[in-house]
Amino acid sequence: MNQEELAKQLDAKDQGVNTNVHQDQKANAEVDAMEAAVEKQGLGSVNMANFGPAVPEKSDNLLGWHDLPLDSLPSRGRFYPEGTTIQIRSAKVAEIRHFSTMDENNLLDIDEKLNAIVESCTKVTNEKSRTSFKDICEEDRFILILAIRDLTFPEPENSLKVDWSNRRGVKHEIEIKREYFEYFDIPAELEKYYSKEHKAFLIKTRSYGEIIMRPPSIGVMSEITRYIKERRDKEQEIDQSLLQIAPFVATDWRTFNQKRLWELEVEMNGWENKKYLLLYKLAEQMKIGIQPEMKVVVEDEEASIPINFRDGIKSLFIVQDLSQELL
């Protein structure tokens, strides 16, 4: 341990940063010993091997990681390798500050800021395969972010709300809750092709053989975002038909890059209309995300209320109501 690290541990005693009583007592005893050693020998002469806990604390306990059940996600975990676990933690000040710089008029910047929160506050693990936050399904991202927000702002006054009026013009303030959400259902004609082994749809066709498709991951959509940005920067045309199909035929973000996108664009130019329309329709049916309206019971009547943010998407991590803090 160097001098800077030693100084931080000495300061920790005065600041009272340890909230566990037993750990406080143990840490204070060690700091007392450090102070005595420093006073006697000088800061640069202390052998720090004589201090510190014999068994280090698990970082998970210190960082506050929480398991997120896969079946609570729109994908139900169906497109993740067996044994995958997802953990989340609350957002820190630096991450919220970065999020607050979002340009809400720039869809690419919104996407980048949302991914930054997921990357920092999410941990994906699997004992059998290498995993990353980029393996998370794009449609699962919004639920992850809401769960992270709940950990970051647990106070009831910080809940997300939307303004809504019923048919009689009576105004209501409705809280956005995950339990109000409804997910898209994959139709039975497509569901029968789902392969639990491949975590994808293996679709058998008469004219084009077997087609492998699955809902896109964050990693795949990041490459799509990069494609859009580069085309816009160069003032080049963006192939919208490519964007509608490419995310669903790219089964692994690790092998999906700008070169592969270009190759796919060339391939699509050689497709006959029948093949394009088939894949377009399949991609349309492969929605697993949240429907744009939530079902809420208001005054004993069920209402469909659009999911939106009255203070913009920044309000996910920028507190809406300051009345609890202002005197």
Buried (B, 14 or more C-beta within 10 A) or exposed (E): BEEEEBEEBBEBBEEEEBEEEEEBEEBBEBBEEBEEBBEEEEEEEBEBEEBEEEEEEEEEEEEEBBEBEBEBBBBBBBBBBEEBBBBBBBBEEEBBEBBEEBEEEEEEBBBBBBBBBBBBBBBBEBEEEEBBBBBBBBBBBBBBBBBBBBBBBEEEEBBBBBEBEEEEEEEBEBEBEEEBBEBBEBEEEBEEBBEEEEBBBBBEEEEBEEBBBBBBBBBBBBBBBBBBBEEEEEEEEEBEBBEBBBBBBBBEBEEBBEEEBEEBBEEBEEBEEEBBEBBBEBBEBBBBBBBEBBEBEEEEEEBEBEBBBEEEBBBBBEBBEEEEEEE
